[in-house]
Amino acid sequence: MLKKGTVLKVIALVLSCMFVLALAGCGQTGTQNKPTPAPTNAPQQGSGTQDGDGREMVGNMYKTGLPIVKEPVKYYAMGLQMNNTRPSNLDESELFVKIMNETNVFIEWDLIPQASWTETKNLKVASGEYPDFFYGPKSLSHDEVQKYGADGVLIDIEALLDEYAPNINKIREAYPLYDGFIRSMDGKIYQLASFTDEGFDSHISSIINKEWLDNLGLQVPTNTDELYAVLKAFKENDPNRNGKQDEIPMSFLYQEGNDLNREVKRDFRPIYYAFGVVDTPFYIWINENDEVVFTATTEEWKQATAYMAKLYQEGLIDTEVFTQDRTLLTNKLRTQKNVGVYFDYRKDLSMILEEDQEKFTFIPALKSPDGKQIWGSSQFFSEGGFAITSAAKNPEVLIRFIDHCNSEEYSVQMAFGMFKEAGWDKSEALVPSETAPGKYEVNSGARPEGVEPSEWPMSAPIAQGCTLLTKAALDKYVAEKASSVAKTEACEVYRPYLSKWPYNYAFKFSPEELEELSLLQTDIVQYVIQTHSRWMSEGGIEKEWDAYVAHLNNLGLQRYIELYRTAFERVEK
């Protein structure tokens, strides 16, 4: 099976709650079948025996096939309830009812509301009465996994995965980064992580009004000089042909949401890509030479910031970028229709109207001054999902159970809902596709008009689960949604230029490092944000640059970089 050290490419970051899976949720009411009652666990007896049908057994457990165990067994699971509109216990989820009945493995689910999760979890662990396994996103933090693994609360599951988890092992082999992501600082695997791979390996897109280009006889820009010339033409030459100088050459979301998300939502990153630097939420980038770099003191970052200041001060960037939200920008694109260049997750089925989609096109990765092209890649793993404790008898049974839940067939249903059955009344049930024979599509229109999502039953437990959804599984079972087609189109534009390391690379830190890092990071990041916005609007970067760098060093910049470098080298070596 996989060897340690050969696949440690990406690792878990718990600096705060950024990069969280987007969870779509509706409520669950209505009556559903309860799982068959089951006795508590009995210790495994013997190994290598065969049942009457010839299936090899280890004690009470079949090594392959269904059911997983000959005599029913029962386990106790705890998890964080991520979505209050989902079932409070997963034995109310028809999908899990089906899985438990066919495996003979029954789970007593205990999902705790977020407000009391930390206290409840800590009390359970302190008392020694912890569950057989923790389940679901964010149920255990990175430092808790480190501590509980070292203390013997969690068990290393790597050997069990190697022997009893063919579905998960296929994923570990197909996604070497995933195998590195789930490993702890000591190289062991205490917890599985959730992820969804829809084939989207980049996040942001640069989009330009092609109709305006055509009206002015211009081409899509290929470098920053050409982009500047296009924006000047948009401002001065009435590309919308209404006789008014009402065009906004470029607009974007400078900040959006709370303080944390504002950094995640820096939609102007492509400007920095054009100068050869992959700007990131905390200004830490692993470059193509595997060097940990603080972006906001590099010459490339300085040039990109000076370029943005030039655009803003010449009226080529929307004056409302510092304050507008997505609603206002969408209104400019859909109603006023006066924006020339903007940045978004995808072009079609997003901020512009469907009728205007053909009027816009992508700007590929612009060439940097030295002729290179780069675009920030992204990863799609999410911390947390499944961790077995030392309280669990016969943990191999749980490994087989979670592996069965993550077969291609079930991972799709965990995410989207069960395949439609007779008499089905679930709002997100997967129904046979009319356009893709043999595949399913989300039955999003099943909920009756006037019925609130929180009042309509659902079967997909994705908000609570540990789901490993691969592109292969999606392609096999689910007809591609229009929004996915649109995002795929965007990714194909930028795929040739993707950075070696994702812009949202995840690091592993010890609890002590995290504590130190959080103090440094708050001051450093806020200072960069404030200075950047002032330079954009008022100028002064050349005059103030040396003092700016000196102040960052006084804030502990070198130690800040050292902490990230240590976290990176710890895994790569």
Buried (B, 14 or more C-beta within 10 A) or exposed (E): EBEBEEBBBBBBBBBEEBBEBEEBBBBBEEEBEEBEEBEEBBEBEEEEEEEEEEBBBBBBBBBEEEBBBBEBBBBBBBBBBBBEBBBBBBBBBBBBBBBBBEBBBBBBBBBBEEEEBEEBBEEBBEEEEBBBBBBBBBBBBBBBBBBBBBEEBBBBBBEBBBBBBEBBBBBBEEBBBBBBBBBBBEEBBBBBBBBBBBBBBBBBBBBBBBBBBEBBEBEBBBBBEBBBEBBBBBBEBBBBEEEEEEBBBBBBBBBBEEEEBBBBBBBBBBBBBBBBBBBBBBBBBBBEEEEBBBBBBBEBBBBBBBBBBBBBEEBBBBEBBEEBEBEEBBEBBBEEBBBBBBBBBBBBBBBBEEEBBEBBBBBBBBBBEEEBBBBBBBBBBBBBBBBBBBBBBBBBBBBBBBBBBBBBBBBBBBBBBBBBEEEBEBBBBBBBBEEEEEBBBBBEEBBEEEEEBBBBBBBBBBBBBBBBBBBBBBBEBBBBBEBBEBBBBBBEBBEEBBBEBBBBBBBBBBBEBBEBBEEBBEBBBEBBBEBBBBBBBEBEBEEBBEEBBEBBEEBBBEEBBEBBBBBBEBBEE
